[in-house]
Amino acid sequence: MTLPKRFRDTILAAQRSGHRVFADMLRPLGLTPAWAEVLTTLQENGPLSIRELSRFLICEADHPSRLIKRIEDKGLITRTPDPTDRRAVKLALTDSGEGAADKVAGIEAGFNEWIEQRLNADNVDTTIQTLERLMKGTPEARSLENRYTDKQ
């Protein structure tokens, strides 16, 4: 086995493990990690068009329409006309969506504690830097850049 293959497999295994833990934490709310990502992104950034929202998403950046429709059907987000473009709509959290996003924030805090029990800040920082070098120039790197620029 080559070292790059082990590296790739380790990243995949870590991602799946973390995703499973986070999904298990969200399950009592009836939410998935992808739904949580949409809710927190709207809570952090206010109303966004689908195109604007997709710039921040990692889970469904290419085709968020079906995901958004399911969340809308559950009454967590609403579509309103975009005041600057009659052809577009803005997605916003409903009161229920705002409450769900608040609960997600609490779960994310618990998930962050799960990570901190396993890694110290230096481990996390080094890993982030390594993965950012690996993803340089990818759509996922752009989503992360959009999400975290000016928020650190």
N, C-alpha and C positions, 0 to 999 in steps of 0.2 A: 504494500500500500504506500502511496506517495503522501508526503506531508501536505501538499495542497488539497488532495482528496480528503484527508482526515480533517483538515481545516474546514472545508466545505461541509462535510457531514456533521461536524461539531456545531457549526453555525445553524444548520437546519435543525438538528436535535434540540439545541438551546431555544430556538425560535418556537418550535412546536411545544416544548415543555412550558415555556413562559406563556404561550397562547392558551394552552390547556388550563393552567393555573388561573389566569385572568378570566377565562370563560367560565370556569367553575365558580369564581367569586361573583360574576355578573348574573349567573343563572337564576338565583332567587328573584331578581328584578325582571326576569323575562327578556333580558337583553343579551346581545352578542358583542364581542369586541368591536366588530365593524359598526354596529349601531352606536356603541358608546363613543367611538371615534367621531361619528357625525354629530352626536349631541354635544360633546365637549368642544368640538371645533366651532359649532354655532354659538355656544355659550361664550366662548373666548373671543369671538370675532364679530358677533352680531349677525343680523340678516345678511345672507350671501346668495348670489345666483348659483345655479348648479355648476357652472364653469368656475366661478370663484371658489366654491367649496372643494371641487375636485383638485384644485392646486394645493390644498392642505392635506388631502387624504392619502394614506398609504394603503389602506385596505382595499379600496375600490376606485382608485384614481382614474382609471380609464373609462369605466362604465358605471357611474354611481346611480343612474336613473332608477333601476329596479330596487336598489337598496333604499333610496329616498322614498319611493312609492310605498314600500312596506312600512317604513317608519311613519309616513304620513297617514297611512291606513290605521295605524295604532293610535293616532291622535297626538303624537309627540311633536310633530312639526306641521307647519302650515305654509301654503304658498300665497304670496300677495303680489300684486302687480309692482313691477320695478318703476319707481317714479321717474327714472332717467331714461328708460327704454321700454316703450309700450309692448314690444314683442317678448320681453323677458319677465321672469318672476324672481322674487327673492324668497328664500327659505328662511323661516324663523321658528324658534321654539314656541310651542304653546305653553300654557301654564303647567300642564302635565309634563311636557318635555323639559321645562326648566327644573321641575322637581326631580325628574329622572336624572338630568345632568348633574344636579347637586348630589344625588346618591352615588352616581358614577365617580364623582370627585372623591368621595369618601372611600370607595372601593379602590380607586387608583392609589390613594394614600396607603392603604393596606398592602397593595401589590408592591409599591415602592419599598415598604418595610420588608417584604419578602425578599426583594433584591438586596437590600442593605444587610440582611442577615447572612447573605452568602458572599457579598463582595464589599470591599471598602471603597471609599471615594476614589482613591488612586487607581484601583482595578477598573472601576467604571469609566473613569476619564480615559485611561489608556485604551480600553476596549472601544469606546466611542471613536477615538481618533483613528484607530486601526480600521474600523468598519467604514468610517467616512472616506478614508483613502481608497478602500476597496470599491466603494459605490460611486466615486467621483464621476460626474457627468451622466449619471443615470436618472431616469424619472423619479425614482425613490429618493435619491439625494436631493433633487429639486423640491420634492414635497417636504422633506425635513428642513431644508433651508427656508422655505416659505413659512413653515410652522414656527421655527425657532429664531429667525432673524429678528433683531430688535426686542427679543423677549428674555434675553439672558441677563 
